[in-house]
Amino acid sequence: MRAFYLHGARDLRAAEIERPQVAADEVLVQIRATGICGSDLHYYVHGRNGDFVPERPFVLGHESAGEVVDAGAFADVLPMGSRVAIDPSHPCRRCAHCRQGRYNLCPQMRYFGSAACSPPQDGSFREYVQVHAHNCHLLPETMDYRQAALLEPLSIAVHGVGQAGSIAGKRVLVTGAGPIGQLIGLVARHYGAAHLVVSDIRQSALDLASLWADQPVRADDLAAVARAASEGFDVVVEASGAPAALQAAYAHCKAGGTIVQLGVQGGPIELPVNLVMQKELTVRGSFRFAHVFPQALYLLARRQLDVTPLISQCVPFPDLVAGFDAALQPQTVKVVVDY
């Protein structure tokens, strides 16, 4: 089978490798679609993703769906031909975090397409992937593989919104209208946010966000919008990774409000932390997701959310490098690779 290995910054190379064999707890999935994620782009551009530095060439990709072609011992529940989305997280299920149900914090987590573990965990930019059976989620016939490839980032959004608690009837600000910010907005709208504001520096991203946002505003104009809101926002979800956006979250969150940080910051930044004390803010992190993949699948399967407008472009698997270059363009939201 063909696979693409990351050898360094902007160095993706195709290779012919053996098709994997399945272990006793696995099935073999022929990948049909994989989304290119922001973390994939960090690895591609920099050869690393923040503190995660690969120690050997490895395969990126973790937003994927496909067809079961070897059911192994699971023919009764995942028969040949089953259409599945893949949860890419593989926690140890033994540590304290896993036992407490917070397996997204597992220190031994192995995540498809990630160098957070040693050795790196190969992902789904290959034609076949062996997957733990319990990581496969059956898809309805009405859901195409491209939509299913967005279930992983949608799960991140569902988890992130959940970190804020109930948002029904609340004023919500989302900073950053990239793929995750767009999905957070869709989820927040579905779960009853009374007024949604989103900020970004890209007009194309704000235009897309107008599908769900009450007020898409340029980041430079956010302060004026926040002043007009008087008390500020009940919830601010930071999804851009920009230092200025995180600082704005502290400034524009109302007293007693909640800040959720999803965006990955590139280094140390100064924050107005006295505002946490003065306004009694609740600051929550949101890392990957736990227990919400079925919930994300339900939302798409019941057509309660439409993620199709977020797909800017689809490219064939042999043109993966071109797909990465397209994903780096400022007007692009999400590129999905077809196999």
TORBAMAR-969359 format. One record per atom (N, C-alpha, C): x negated, y, z; residue in one letter. Coordinates in steps of 0.02 Angstrom, whole numbers, padded with zeros to 5 digits, always signed. Atoms other than C-alpha are relative to their C-alpha. Layout:
N
XYZA/...
END
This chain:
339
-00042-00059+00000M/+00000+00000+00000M/-00044+00062+00000M/+00037-00063+00000R/-00050+00181-00018R/+00012+00037+00065R/-00004-00042-00060A/-00087+00292+00132A/-00044+00061-00011A/+00041-00061+00003F/-00156+00469+00152F/-00033+00010+00068F/+00038-00009-00061Y/-00293+00493+00281Y/-00027+00071+00004Y/+00030-00065-00012L/-00344+00660+00356L/-00072-00011+00021L/+00071+00006-00015H/-00535+00670+00353H/-00029+00063+00031H/+00024-00064-00026G/-00551+00851+00406G/+00046+00055-00025G/-00042-00056+00021A/-00482+01024+00373A/+00010+00000-00075A/-00021+00000+00071R/-00388+01025+00207R/-00031-00058-00039R/+00031+00058+00032D/-00458+00853+00169D/+00044-00061+00011D/-00043+00059+00001L/-00317+00728+00139L/-00019-00044-00058L/+00022+00046+00053R/-00371+00574+00041R/+00045-00061-00003R/-00039+00061+00010A/-00266+00435-00033A/-00045-00061+00004A/+00038+00062-00006A/-00322+00258+00005A/+00048-00059-00009A/-00039+00062+00005E/-00261+00083-00037E/-00020-00044+00060E/+00013+00041-00059I/-00245-00020+00123I/+00049-00059+00002I/-00043+00059-00006E/-00166-00184+00175E/+00067+00020+00032E/-00065-00009-00031R/+00019-00187+00215R/-00003-00029+00071R/+00006+00025-00069P/+00035-00205+00405P/+00043-00061+00014P/-00038+00056-00025Q/+00094-00362+00491Q/+00037+00021+00063Q/-00039-00020-00058V/+00229-00350+00624V/-00015-00045+00059V/+00007+00038-00062A/+00205-00401+00805A/+00069-00024+00023A/-00061+00032-00022A/+00336-00493+00906A/+00056+00050+00015A/-00050-00051-00018D/+00424-00331+00959D/+00010+00052-00055D/-00001-00049+00054E/+00413-00245+00789E/+00040-00023-00060E/-00025+00012+00067V/+00496-00230+00620V/-00043+00041-00048V/+00037-00038+00051L/+00420-00170+00457L/+00049+00043-00038L/-00044-00049+00033V/+00496-00013+00381V/-00036+00028-00061V/+00024-00034+00059Q/+00470+00046+00204Q/+00025+00072+00004Q/-00017-00070-00009I/+00465+00235+00221I/+00032+00028-00063I/-00035-00031+00056R/+00587+00330+00111R/-00005+00076+00000R/+00007-00073-00005A/+00566+00509+00175A/-00036+00017+00064A/+00035-00026-00059T/+00451+00603+00293T/-00004+00076-00006T/+00007-00073+00000G/+00457+00786+00341G/-00070+00020+00019G/+00064-00029-00020I/+00300+00891+00353I/+00012+00048+00057I/-00011-00038-00062C/+00293+00963+00529C/-00053+00054+00009C/+00050-00051-00016G/+00205+01114+00599G/-00063-00029+00029G/+00060+00031-00027S/+00087+01001+00695S/-00042-00032-00056S/+00037+00027+00058D/+00043+00912+00531D/-00040+00056-00034D/+00034-00057+00033L/+00000+01083+00459L/-00060+00023+00040L/+00058-00018-00041H/-00112+01124+00607H/-00058-00048-00012H/+00053+00049+00014Y/-00209+00962+00580Y/-00029+00012-00070Y/+00022-00008+00069Y/-00217+00996+00393Y/-00045+00062-00008Y/+00037-00063+00009V/-00278+01176+00406V/-00064+00002+00041V/+00056-00007-00047H/-00394+01160+00556H/-00038-00065+00013H/+00032+00064-00015G/-00437+00975+00562G/+00014-00022+00071G/-00018+00014-00069R/-00362+00975+00738R/+00066+00034+00015R/-00061-00033-00021N/-00205+01026+00830N/-00010+00022+00072N/+00015-00025-00067G/-00252+01135+00978G/-00056-00041+00032G/+00050+00041-00036D/-00342+01023+01103D/-00006-00070-00028D/+00000+00068+00026F/-00305+00867+01002F/-00046-00004-00062F/+00051+00004+00052V/-00460+00827+00898V/-00007-00074-00020V/+00005+00070+00020P/-00457+00665+00795P/-00072-00024+00000P/+00067+00029-00003E/-00607+00553+00824E/-00016-00042-00061E/+00010+00037+00062R/-00584+00464+00658R/+00053+00022-00049R/-00054-00014+00047P/-00486+00487+00496P/+00064-00037+00020P/-00062+00033-00018F/-00303+00450+00527F/+00057+00026-00043F/-00058-00014+00042V/-00130+00457+00447V/+00048+00046+00038V/-00048-00046-00030L/-00018+00606+00486L/+00072-00024-00013L/-00070+00013+00015G/+00172+00607+00484G/+00038-00033+00057G/-00040+00030-00054H/+00305+00574+00616H/+00075+00015-00007H/-00071-00014+00011E/+00472+00640+00548E/+00024-00045-00057E/-00008+00049+00054S/+00526+00486+00452S/+00062-00044+00007S/-00055+00047+00005A/+00662+00368+00396A/-00014-00047-00057A/+00012+00048+00053G/+00665+00213+00289G/+00043-00061+00006G/-00039+00061+00006E/+00724+00037+00258E/-00039-00059+00029E/+00031+00059-00029V/+00687-00121+00357V/-00011-00053-00054V/+00016+00051+00051V/+00597-00245+00243V/-00026-00064+00031V/+00018+00061-00037D/+00538-00369+00375D/+00029+00008+00070D/-00035-00007-00063A/+00655-00391+00522A/-00032-00038+00057A/+00033+00039-00053G/+00541-00510+00617G/+00051-00038+00041G/-00046+00035-00045A/+00635-00573+00769A/+00066+00037+00010A/-00058-00043-00013F/+00771-00441+00753F/+00051-00001-00058F/-00045+00005+00058A/+00870-00502+00602A/+00073+00008+00019A/-00069-00006-00021D/+01029-00502+00705D/+00021+00072+00011D/-00017-00070-00014V/+01021-00317+00750V/-00028+00049-00051V/+00030-00043+00052L/+00908-00244+00614L/-00015-00043-00061L/+00011+00044+00057P/+00935-00356+00463P/-00036+00034-00058P/+00033-00026+00059M/+00838-00336+00302M/+00046+00050-00036M/-00039-00051+00034G/+00895-00179+00212G/+00031+00052+00045G/-00028-00051-00046S/+00946-00085+00369S/-00032+00068-00013S/+00023-00069+00007R/+00932+00103+00347R/-00011+00029+00070R/+00015-00021-00068V/+00845+00176+00499V/-00039+00066+00000V/+00044-00055-00017A/+00772+00335+00570A/-00046-00024+00055A/+00052+00024-00046I/+00614+00315+00673I/-00014+00052+00054I/+00024-00039-00057D/+00585+00385+00846D/-00075-00013+00006D/+00072+00011+00004P/+00395+00412+00838P/-00036-00005+00067P/+00032-00001-00066S/+00363+00411+01027S/-00007-00070+00028S/+00015+00065-00029H/+00281+00262+01111H/-00032+00010+00069H/+00027-00008-00067P/+00263+00294+01299P/-00020-00067+00030P/+00023+00062-00031C/+00183+00167+01415C/+00056-00037+00036C/-00058+00027-00037R/+00347+00140+01511R/-00019-00029+00068R/+00022+00026-00065R/+00246+00101+01668R/-00019+00056+00049R/+00025-00052-00044C/+00181+00267+01736C/+00058+00033+00038C/-00050-00033-00041A/+00272+00377+01862A/+00049+00041-00043A/-00044-00040+00043H/+00340+00493+01726H/+00050-00044-00036H/-00044+00046+00036C/+00410+00348+01626C/+00053-00029+00047C/-00047+00030-00047R/+00489+00269+01780R/+00052+00051+00023R/-00048-00052-00019Q/+00571+00436+01821Q/+00043+00023-00059Q/-00040-00018+00058G/+00643+00447+01646G/-00027+00056-00042G/+00029-00056+00037R/+00529+00587+01586R/-00058-00026-00043R/+00053+00035+00037Y/+00435+00479+01462Y/-00034+00045-00050Y/+00035-00046+00044N/+00395+00628+01351N/-00062+00029+00032N/+00059-00025-00036L/+00267+00676+01485L/-00050-00056+00013L/+00044+00057-00012C/+00184+00504+01484C/-00071+00016-00021C/+00070-00015+00018P/-00006+00528+01491P/-00030-00050-00049P/+00023+00050+00048Q/-00028+00370+01388Q/+00042-00002-00064Q/-00044-00002+00058M/+00097+00423+01255M/-00040-00009-00065M/+00026+00007+00068R/+00056+00363+01080R/+00056+00023-00047R/-00050-00033+00041Y/+00147+00471+00953Y/-00022-00005-00072Y/+00019+00007+00071F/+00150+00437+00766F/-00033+00065-00025F/+00033-00057+00031G/+00029+00551+00674G/-00031+00048+00047G/+00027-00045-00051S/-00053+00620+00830S/-00068-00023+00024S/+00065+00014-00030A/-00231+00632+00896A/+00000+00016+00074A/-00004-00011-00071A/-00167+00663+01072A/-00024-00060+00039A/+00023+00061-00033C/-00219+00484+01111C/-00065-00022-00034C/+00063+00026+00027S/-00379+00389+01081S/+00003-00076-00006S/+00009-00035+00065P/-00394+00321+00950P/+00065+00032-00022P/-00062-00031+00024P/-00269+00427+00852P/+00050-00052-00022P/-00054+00044+00021Q/-00101+00348+00814Q/+00019+00016-00072Q/-00019-00011+00070D/-00074+00328+00627D/+00075+00011-00007D/-00070-00019+00010G/+00088+00404+00565G/+00030-00030-00063G/-00043+00028+00052S/+00207+00383+00420S/-00013+00027-00070S/+00019-00017+00069F/+00119+00461+00270F/-00036-00061-00030F/+00019+00063+00031R/+00099+00282+00210R/+00064-00035-00020R/-00060+00028+00030E/+00218+00170+00118E/+00038-00047+00047E/-00031+00046-00047Y/+00252+00043+00256Y/-00028+00014+00070Y/+00020-00012-00069V/+00249+00064+00445V/+00031-00054+00044V/-00027+00046-00049Q/+00266-00065+00582Q/+00025+00041+00060Q/-00034-00041-00050V/+00386+00002+00714V/+00031-00045+00053V/-00037+00035-00052H/+00447-00058+00883H/+00074+00001-00017H/-00070+00005+00018A/+00624-00119+00856A/+00042+00052+00036A/-00041-00047-00038H/+00692-00008+00994H/-00012+00072-00020H/+00011-00068+00026N/+00621+00145+00903N/+00037+00012-00065N/-00038-00006+00062C/+00733+00113+00752C/+00073+00013+00015C/-00070-00020-00010H/+00903+00198+00746H/+00037-00007-00066H/-00038+00013+00060L/+01031+00137+00620L/+00034+00063-00025L/-00030-00059+00032L/+01093+00268+00497L/+00066-00018-00033L/-00061+00012+00040P/+01268+00283+00426P/-00014+00009-00074P/+00011-00005+00073E/+01282+00264+00238E/+00009+00071-00025E/-00013-00069+00022T/+01340+00445+00228T/-00060+00046+00011T/+00058-00042-00014M/+01171+00510+00289M/-00058-00020-00045M/+00056+00017+00043D/+01031+00520+00162D/-00065+00003+00039D/+00063+00005-00035Y/+00851+00489+00206Y/-00032+00068+00013Y/+00029-00067-00011R/+00802+00672+00187R/+00029+00031+00063R/-00031-00025-00062Q/+00927+00723+00321Q/-00028-00038+00060Q/+00023+00042-00055A/+00872+00577+00430A/-00071+00017+00021A/+00069-00018-00016A/+00691+00636+00420A/-00002+00060+00047A/-00002-00058-00044L/+00745+00792+00516L/+00026-00017+00070L/-00025+00018-00067L/+00810+00693+00665L/-00052+00010+00054L/+00052-00010-00051E/+00643+00703+00755E/-00004+00074+00020E/+00000-00070-00021P/+00633+00895+00750P/+00066+00022+00030P/-00064-00016-00031L/+00819+00904+00787L/+00002-00024+00072L/+00004+00024-00069S/+00786+00799+00943S/-00039+00049+00043S/+00039-00050-00036I/+00654+00926+00995I/+00044+00060+00017I/-00044-00057-00011A/+00783+01064+00975A/+00054-00016+00052A/-00051+00020-00048V/+00917+00969+01072V/-00030-00001+00070V/+00034+00002-00065H/+00793+00938+01213H/-00015+00070+00025H/+00018-00068-00020G/+00736+01119+01213G/+00060+00040+00024G/-00061-00036-00021V/+00912+01190+01222V/+00023-00028+00067V/-00020+00030-00063G/+00949+01066+01361G/-00041+00024+00059G/+00043-00026-00054Q/+00803+01136+01462Q/+00027+00064+00029Q/-00030-00062-00024A/+00902+01297+01478A/+00062-00012+00042A/-00063+00014-00034G/+01050+01209+01559G/+00058+00016-00045G/-00058-00017+00040S/+01224+01253+01502S/-00009+00069-00032S/+00006-00065+00034I/+01221+01391+01371I/+00068+00025-00024I/-00066-00020+00022A/+01408+01399+01340A/+00017+00069+00028A/-00020-00067-00020G/+01466+01579+01344G/-00056+00048+00014G/+00057-00041-00018K/+01291+01649+01360K/-00030+00036-00061K/+00038-00036+00051R/+01188+01775+01263R/-00068-00033-00006R/+00061+00038+00011V/+01041+01684+01186V/-00043+00034-00053V/+00049-00025+00048L/+00884+01750+01101L/-00047-00056-00018L/+00049+00048+00026V/+00778+01635+00992V/-00055+00040-00034V/+00055-00035+00032T/+00606+01705+00950T/-00036-00050-00045T/+00030+00045+00049G/+00541+01623+00792G/+00053-00037-00039G/-00051+00031+00043A/+00648+01565+00645A/-00032-00049-00048A/+00027+00056+00038G/+00537+01425+00583G/+00046-00060+00005G/-00044+00060-00002P/+00603+01246+00570P/+00030-00013+00069P/-00026+00014-00066I/+00618+01221+00758I/+00047+00055+00023I/-00043-00055-00018G/+00690+01394+00787G/+00068-00004-00034G/-00064+00007+00036Q/+00822+01364+00653Q/+00042-00055+00031Q/-00037+00056-00029L/+00869+01197+00730L/+00025+00018+00070L/-00022-00023-00066I/+00876+01274+00905I/+00062+00043-00008I/-00058-00042+00010G/+00996+01404+00838G/+00062-00040-00018G/-00057+00042+00018L/+01108+01273+00758L/+00027-00037+00061L/-00021+00037-00060V/+01111+01172+00920V/+00033+00047+00050V/-00028-00048-00047A/+01142+01325+01028A/+00070+00023-00022A/-00066-00019+00026R/+01286+01378+00916R/+00050-00056+00013R/-00045+00056-00010H/+01361+01204+00925H/+00022-00007+00072H/-00016+00010-00070Y/+01353+01200+01114Y/+00026+00064+00035Y/-00042-00052-00028G/+01443+01364+01137G/-00033+00066+00019G/+00029-00066-00013A/+01321+01510+01144A/+00047+00054-00024A/-00048-00052+00017A/+01427+01667+01145A/-00028+00049-00051A/+00031-00048+00046H/+01303+01779+01054H/-00072-00021-00011H/+00066+00026+00018L/+01147+01723+00962L/-00039+00053-00039L/+00046-00045+00034V/+01003+01838+00915V/-00063-00039-00016V/+00062+00033+00018V/+00850+01776+00821V/-00047+00053-00028V/+00050-00048+00025S/+00689+01871+00785S/-00055-00038-00038S/+00055+00027+00039D/+00553+01839+00658D/-00030+00057-00040D/+00032-00052+00042I/+00431+01936+00549I/+00014-00011-00074I/-00012+00017+00070R/+00488+01850+00388R/+00074+00010-00017R/-00069-00013+00019Q/+00644+01913+00301Q/+00034-00063-00027Q/-00030+00061+00028S/+00670+01747+00211S/+00025-00046+00057S/-00021+00041-00057A/+00678+01656+00379A/+00062+00030+00033A/-00059-00032-00030L/+00802+01784+00447L/+00061-00009-00044L/-00056+00011+00046D/+00909+01766+00291D/+00030-00069+00011D/-00025+00067-00012L/+00921+01579+00322L/+00035-00005+00067L/-00029+00002-00068A/+00957+01606+00507A/+00069+00033+00003A/-00066-00032+00000S/+01109+01711+00460S/+00056-00051-00005S/-00050+00053+00001L/+01199+01544+00437L/+00027-00015+00069L/-00022+00015-00069W/+01208+01529+00627W/-00007+00058+00048W/+00015-00054-00047A/+01144+01690+00707A/+00050+00057-00007A/-00041-00060+00002D/+01254+01838+00754D/-00042+00060-00020D/+00045-00056+00016Q/+01104+01955+00740Q/-00069-00026-00017Q/+00070+00011+00018P/+00949+01909+00641P/-00036+00067-00004P/+00034-00065-00003V/+00824+02047+00678V/-00075-00011-00011V/+00072+00001+00007R/+00646+02084+00629R/-00032+00008+00069R/+00032-00002-00065A/+00526+02061+00773A/-00015+00071+00022A/+00016-00070-00017D/+00478+02245+00765D/+00061+00037+00027D/-00061-00034-00021D/+00660+02293+00796D/+00032-00032+00061D/-00030+00037-00055L/+00690+02172+00939L/+00010+00042+00062L/-00005-00041-00060A/+00657+02298+01077A/+00062+00044-00001A/-00059-00043+00005A/+00793+02413+01013A/+00064-00041+00008A/-00059+00043-00007V/+00918+02270+01000V/+00008-00020+00073V/-00003+00020-00070A/+00874+02214+01176A/+00024+00057+00045A/-00023-00057-00038R/+00899+02390+01244R/+00075+00009-00007R/-00072-00006+00012A/+01071+02393+01165A/+00039-00053+00039A/-00033+00053-00037A/+01109+02231+01257A/+00004+00016+00074A/-00003-00024-00069S/+01085+02325+01421S/-00034-00047+00048S/+00027+00044-00052E/+01058+02183+01544E/-00052-00050-00027E/+00046+00049+00029G/+00958+02075+01424G/+00036-00066-00016G/-00027+00064+00023F/+00981+01895+01371F/+00001-00051+00057F/-00004+00052-00051D/+01040+01753+01482D/-00053-00053-00010D/+00049+00052+00017V/+00925+01631+01392V/-00043+00025-00058V/+00047-00013+00055V/+00770+01660+01285V/-00038-00064-00014V/+00037+00059+00021V/+00697+01515+01187V/-00055+00022-00047V/+00058-00022+00039E/+00521+01550+01122E/-00022-00058-00044E/+00015+00055+00046A/+00491+01445+00966A/-00050+00018-00053A/+00045-00023+00053S/+00360+01542+00868S/-00073-00016+00014S/+00071+00008-00017G/+00197+01516+00963G/-00038+00065-00003G/+00033-00065+00004A/+00159+01702+00942A/-00005+00031+00069A/+00007-00031-00067P/+00089+01787+01099P/+00049+00057+00010P/-00046-00057-00008A/+00193+01943+01066A/+00071-00023+00012A/-00067+00025-00010A/+00351+01839+01057A/+00010-00026+00071A/-00005+00024-00068L/+00315+01756+01224L/+00004+00058+00049L/-00004-00059-00042Q/+00284+01925+01303Q/+00069+00033-00004Q/-00067-00028+00009A/+00448+01986+01229A/+00052-00040+00039A/-00047+00042-00037A/+00536+01839+01310A/+00005+00023+00073A/+00001-00023-00070Y/+00484+01899+01484Y/+00033+00069+00005Y/-00026-00068-00003A/+00531+02078+01442A/+00076+00002-00010A/-00070-00006+00021H/+00704+02043+01369H/+00046-00050+00033H/-00043+00046-00037C/+00767+01902+01479C/+00031+00038+00059C/-00034-00036-00054K/+00896+01968+01603K/-00021-00026+00068K/+00013+00022-00068A/+00875+01958+01791A/+00041-00063+00014A/-00032+00063-00014G/+00914+01782+01846G/+00006-00046-00061G/-00005+00038+00062G/+00895+01719+01667G/-00052-00055-00005G/+00044+00058+00012T/+00799+01573+01592T/-00039+00009-00064T/+00044+00001+00059I/+00651+01567+01473I/-00020-00073-00012I/+00024+00066+00020V/+00613+01406+01379V/-00055+00009-00051V/+00057-00006+00046Q/+00443+01394+01296Q/-00010-00066-00038Q/+00016+00056+00044L/+00428+01275+01148L/-00061+00015-00042L/+00056-00018+00043G/+00302+01371+01043G/-00067-00014+00032G/+00067+00016-00024V/+00122+01313+01060V/-00045+00062-00007V/+00044-00058+00001Q/+00007+01458+01106Q/-00071-00023-00017Q/+00066+00018+00023G/-00165+01458+01027G/-00056+00009+00051G/+00052-00012-00049G/-00260+01515+01181G/+00027+00039+00058G/-00024-00038-00058P/-00252+01613+01344P/+00030+00066-00021P/-00032-00064+00014I/-00135+01763+01341I/+00019+00032+00066I/-00023-00037-00059E/-00085+01898+01465E/+00076+00003-00001E/-00072-00002-00006L/+00093+01887+01528L/+00021+00044+00058L/-00026-00041-00056P/+00197+02005+01637P/+00032-00043+00053P/-00028+00050-00045V/+00216+01872+01770V/+00034+00031+00061V/-00037-00032-00054N/+00273+01998+01901N/+00075+00003-00014N/-00071+00000+00018L/+00436+02000+01804L/+00034-00065+00022L/-00028+00063-00024V/+00461+01818+01854V/+00024+00009+00072V/-00017-00013-00069M/+00462+01876+02034M/+00055+00052+00005M/-00046-00056-00007Q/+00555+02040+02011Q/+00070-00017-00026Q/-00065+00017+00029K/+00693+01966+01902K/+00023-00070+00018K/-00015+00069-00018E/+00692+01792+01980E/+00016-00042-00062E/-00008+00038+00061L/+00669+01713+01810L/-00015-00073+00012L/+00017+00071+00004T/+00671+01528+01780T/-00038-00011-00065T/+00041+00012+00059V/+00531+01478+01660V/-00009-00075-00008V/+00002+00071+00012R/+00542+01305+01583R/-00042-00015-00062R/+00032+00025+00060G/+00427+01214+01465G/+00044-00052-00034G/-00036+00052+00036S/+00494+01097+01332S/-00050-00034-00046S/+00052+00037+00036F/+00378+00962+01263F/+00031-00062-00032F/-00029+00056+00037R/+00435+00841+01128R/+00073-00010+00022R/-00069+00013-00019F/+00595+00756+01189F/+00005-00066+00037F/-00014+00064-00034A/+00669+00617+01295A/+00075-00011+00002A/-00069+00023-00007H/+00834+00524+01285H/+00050+00035-00045H/-00049-00038+00039V/+00911+00636+01152V/+00002-00020-00074V/+00000+00020+00071F/+00871+00549+00986F/+00070-00024-00020F/-00068+00020+00019P/+01042+00462+00986P/+00049+00058-00003P/-00043-00059+00001Q/+01125+00628+01026Q/-00010+00040-00064Q/+00014-00035+00063A/+01038+00711+00878A/+00031-00038-00059A/-00028+00041+00053L/+01091+00566+00767L/+00076+00008-00002L/-00073-00009-00004Y/+01271+00584+00827Y/+00021+00066-00032Y/-00018-00066+00027L/+01273+00770+00784L/-00003+00001-00076L/+00005+00002+00073L/+01215+00735+00606L/+00051-00048-00030L/-00045+00051+00028A/+01318+00578+00580A/+00072+00025-00001A/-00068-00028-00003R/+01477+00670+00633R/+00005+00066-00038R/+00002-00062+00040R/+01426+00817+00523R/+00019+00062+00041R/-00011-00058-00042Q/+01435+00935+00670Q/-00055+00053-00010Q/+00053-00046+00020L/+01272+01013+00609L/-00018-00016-00073L/+00024+00010+00068D/+01208+01038+00432D/-00072+00024-00004D/+00071-00018+00003V/+01019+01032+00417V/-00025+00007-00072V/+00022-00001+00070T/+01014+01023+00227T/-00028+00067-00023T/+00027-00065+00023P/+00989+01212+00202P/-00072+00013+00023P/+00068-00011-00024L/+00826+01199+00300L/-00052-00032-00045L/+00047+00034+00044I/+00747+01087+00167I/-00015+00045-00060I/+00018-00048+00053S/+00655+01209+00055S/-00022-00036-00064S/+00029+00033+00058Q/+00572+01082-00059Q/-00011-00074+00016Q/+00016+00071-00005C/+00552+00895-00089C/-00055-00017-00051C/+00055+00019+00044V/+00394+00820-00162V/-00008-00076+00002V/+00013+00073-00001P/+00351+00641-00214P/-00063-00016+00040P/+00054+00020-00044F/+00233+00545-00101F/-00069+00007-00032F/+00067-00008+00029P/+00088+00541-00226P/-00025+00072-00001P/+00018-00071+00001D/+00091+00732-00224D/-00002+00030+00070D/-00003-00022-00070L/+00074+00744-00035L/-00042+00062+00012L/+00042-00059-00011V/-00070+00869-00041V/+00034+00063-00024V/-00038-00058+00026A/+00034+00985-00149A/+00058+00017+00047A/-00053-00012-00048G/+00174+00963-00023G/-00024+00039+00061G/+00029-00036-00056F/+00061+01021+00118F/-00014+00073-00019F/+00014-00069+00022D/+00007+01173+00018D/+00065+00040-00007D/-00064-00034+00005A/+00189+01214-00018A/+00028+00017+00068A/-00025-00011-00067A/+00232+01197+00166A/-00033+00059+00034A/+00036-00056-00030L/+00103+01330+00207L/+00023+00068-00026L/-00023-00063+00028Q/+00191+01462+00103Q/+00050+00033+00048Q/-00041-00033-00051P/+00278+01594+00210P/+00075-00007-00010P/-00071+00005+00012Q/+00446+01573+00125Q/+00027-00071+00010Q/-00020+00069-00008T/+00449+01385+00156T/+00023-00013+00072T/-00022+00022-00066V/+00549+01314+00302V/-00020-00072+00012V/+00016+00071-00010K/+00536+01126+00281K/-00010-00034-00068K/+00014+00043+00058V/+00457+01013+00150V/+00010-00072+00021V/-00010+00071-00012V/+00515+00833+00142V/-00032-00039-00057V/+00035+00042+00048V/+00413+00699+00055V/+00043-00061-00015V/-00039+00058+00022D/+00508+00568-00047D/-00047-00056-00022D/+00042+00057+00017Y/+00437+00393-00070Y/+00034-00042-00054Y/
END
